[in-house]
Amino acid sequence: MSEVERASRGSAMKGGGSNGYSKGSKKKPRETLNTIAFDSAGPRKYAVQLYKAGNGNPVLKIVEGIPNGDGTFRKIYLTVFSEDFKTFFQAVGDTYRYIQEHGISTPKNHKTPTTVRPRKKGVSKGGKATYKSAGK
């Protein structure tokens, strides 16, 4: 786990508090510039946090909190560094426009779960994705 993830453990969701210091650490805590936290339509919670890294550069962290059933959350982090902001937000904007243009939405008969099924151990999803704008 990176120092950035350790420092943000409890910043926006229940599950533990953090002042940016770990035991024995002499590092200065990171400066949080902005945090927006919100609940999903289902049981998940989200937070979007902008802060300054140790080198002073801005960093965006997106956190998804998935309830474990015992009042704690399993957290999934996405960290976007300032050198990637332009491409990241272009990709998000292009995706949003695609969704709007093609009328993509949640089906009318969709039922929002009240709980989240636990993930099977050893099963990993995902892979490396590359974003290239359609206009390039």
C-alpha positions in Angstrom: 0.0 0.0 0.0 1.4 3.4 -1.0 1.9 6.3 1.5 -0.9 8.2 -0.3 -3.4 5.4 0.3 -2.3 5.0 4.0 -2.8 8.8 4.5 -6.3 8.8 3.1 -7.7 5.7 4.8 -10.5 7.3 6.7 -10.7 10.7 5.2 -14.2 10.6 3.6 -15.9 7.5 4.8 -16.5 5.6 8.1 -13.8 3.1 8.6 -11.1 4.8 10.6 -9.6 8.3 11.0 -6.3 9.5 9.7 -4.4 12.7 10.2 -1.9 11.8 7.6 0.7 10.6 10.0 1.6 7.0 10.6 3.3 5.8 13.8 6.9 6.9 13.7 6.4 8.9 10.5 8.0 12.4 10.3 6.4 13.2 7.0 4.2 16.3 6.8 0.5 15.3 6.3 -0.8 16.1 2.8 -2.9 19.2 2.3 -6.5 18.4 1.3 -7.8 21.0 -1.1 -11.4 19.7 -1.6 -13.5 16.6 -0.7 -16.9 15.7 -2.1 -18.5 12.6 -0.7 -21.8 11.1 -1.8 -24.0 8.0 -1.4 -25.0 5.9 -4.4 -28.5 4.8 -5.1 -27.5 1.4 -3.7 -25.3 0.6 -0.6 -22.0 2.1 -1.9 -20.5 5.4 -0.9 -18.1 7.5 -3.0 -15.7 10.3 -2.3 -13.7 12.5 -4.7 -10.8 14.2 -3.1 -8.3 16.7 -4.4 -5.1 17.2 -2.4 -1.5 18.2 -2.7 1.1 15.4 -2.8 4.3 15.6 -0.9 6.0 17.2 -3.9 3.3 19.9 -4.0 1.6 18.6 -7.2 -2.2 18.2 -7.1 -3.6 14.7 -7.0 -7.2 13.5 -7.5 -8.3 10.4 -5.6 -11.6 8.7 -6.2 -12.7 6.2 -3.6 -15.5 3.7 -3.7 -16.6 2.3 -0.4 -18.4 -1.1 -0.4 -20.0 -2.1 2.8 -18.7 -5.3 4.4 -21.9 -5.9 6.5 -20.2 -5.1 9.8 -20.3 -1.3 9.5 -16.9 -1.1 7.8 -16.1 -0.5 4.1 -13.9 -2.2 1.7 -12.3 0.7 -0.2 -11.2 0.8 -3.9 -9.0 3.7 -4.9 -8.3 5.4 -8.2 -5.5 7.9 -8.1 -5.1 10.4 -11.0 -1.9 12.5 -11.0 -1.9 16.0 -12.3 0.1 15.2 -15.4 -2.9 13.0 -16.4 -5.7 15.4 -15.6 -6.3 16.6 -19.1 -6.5 13.2 -20.7 -8.5 11.7 -17.8 -11.2 14.5 -17.8 -11.3 14.3 -21.6 -12.0 10.6 -21.4 -14.7 11.1 -18.7 -16.3 14.0 -20.8 -16.2 11.9 -24.0 -17.8 9.0 -22.2 -20.5 11.2 -20.7 -21.3 12.7 -24.1 -21.5 9.2 -25.6 -24.0 8.1 -22.8 -26.1 11.2 -23.5 -26.0 10.9 -27.3 -27.0 7.2 -27.2 -29.6 7.4 -24.5 -27.8 5.0 -22.2 -29.5 4.7 -18.8 -30.4 2.3 -16.1 -33.2 -0.1 -17.3 -36.6 0.7 -15.9 -37.0 -2.8 -14.4 -33.6 -2.5 -12.6 -33.7 -3.2 -8.9 -31.0 -1.4 -6.8 -29.4 -3.9 -4.4 -29.6 -3.1 -0.7 -26.5 -5.2 0.0 -23.4 -6.0 -2.0 -22.3 -9.6 -2.5 -18.8 -10.4 -1.3 -16.2 -10.8 -4.0 -14.8 -14.3 -4.5 -11.2 -14.5 -3.2 -8.6 -14.9 -5.9 -10.9 -13.5 -8.6 -9.6 -10.4 -10.2 -11.3 -8.3 -12.8 -9.8 -5.6 -15.0 -6.8 -5.1 -17.1 -4.8 -2.3 -18.7 -6.9 0.1 -20.7 -5.6 2.8 -23.0 -7.6 5.9 -23.7 -7.3 7.5 -27.1 -9.7 10.2 -28.1 -11.8 9.5 -31.2 -10.6 12.8 -32.7 -6.9 11.9 -32.5 
